[in-house]
Amino acid sequence: MERISVVVCVLALAAVCAPGQTPTQRVLPPQQLENLVAPIALYPDPLLGQVLAAATYPVELVEAQQWSLANQNLSGRQLMDAARQQNWDASVQALLAMPDVLALLTQDIRWSTDLGNAFLAQQGDVMTAVQRMRQRAQANGQLRSNPQESVITQDQGGQQAIEIQPANPQEISVPAYDPYYVYGYGDYPPLYYPDGSWFQPGIDVGMYFGGWGGWGFGGYGWGWGCNWFGDGLFVNNGFFNRYGFHNGYGFAGGLGGRTPWAHDPVHRLGAGYPSGALNARFGAASQASRMAAGRSGNWHTFSGASAGGVNSFRGATPQAGVRGAESFRGGAHSFQGGQSYRSQAAPAQRYAAPAQRYSAPASSAPQRSFQAAPSYGGGARSYGGGGGGVSHSAGGSVSHGGGGGGRR
């Protein structure tokens, strides 16, 4: 199988500008934040916290996905042992146990980069947006306790938060859902969504982490959790000390308990920050990490991944079952030339919800209703009239057209 060397310009990957310049991003309004978080808002809280942390390291997410494709012979604790040896943040390393989540985050790296940037700049607003999406799903009858998860409403000082926790202390079940189905109206990121909503097969966490004691923070639980009433994330120190992950959070070996999550610019690898304040705070360390990793200029070289796979950077034939739209060279998601990504619109505008694009669902089990025919630049994804089927072509296009067809 041909080995490829991939050069990705971080200008396109994470809205980076040349050294000495300051990337800017205006504050995203609530509706745009809701659209950004929609694909992951119904994840169980421990996984949601991890995903929000990992999204702040877009370059490492791409590296981890390519590494996973090149190491498909590894599984269980052997996989986790190998992942811990990679120089990635622990939030990225631990995602190797959840390949479907890692694949989602790297399916459209610009979306996950925008998500991470928004979280860095507006942590409280992002957490509030997640809560609004959960409330909407609950009102539509699409979020309730079941054998896979427990849905609990917590109250603190007059504030309420919907928590989602794994029902089985030894497993995590990742929900797979179409945001149009569970939330209704919205202009959500152009990812590949399943029809309706279901749970993927539960992941036996003990296979990856020996002596697993459950998901709570009281023991050796998961590493990340949501601080809903503090507008941020917790990290569980015991997780890092117990399972041998590089912590990067500054606590000494053997220390337990919770501490607030903090972004580690060492794992940013030169990717730009969404505001001047964040760039002033983290930019120098991020650029230093890029230089220490042997990157020059604003370019990152990813090598050793096989042609094809979930994210094919040269438009090679994708892995079976992956529908072939994740091409970073000559496909729907084009990084060729370092600047093109569907359009030159600023990230703050990409998820704006045009009025009347979708009709709101009338029932508690909402269905898609396409009223217009907007297009996401270059025909990457278009919606046509009628309650049509969905087709995916090898060239990376997705079209919703008339007729009653299914997904193919």
Secondary structure by P-SEA (a helix, b strand, c coil): cbbbbbbbccccccccccccbbbbbccccaaaaaaaacccccccaaaaaaaaaaaacaaaaaaaaaaaaacccccaaaaaaaaaacccccccccccccaaaaaaaaccaaaaaaaaaaaaacaaaaaaaaaaaaaaaaaaccccccccbbbbbbbcccbbbbbbccccccbbbbbbbccccccccccccccccccccccccccccccccccccccccccccccbbbcccccbbbbcaaaaaaccccccccccccccccccbbbbcccccccccccaaaaaacaaaaaaaaaaacccccbbbbccccccccccccccccccccccccccccccccccccccccccccccccccccccccccccccbbbbbbcbbbbcccccbbbbccbbbbbbcccbbbbbbccccccc
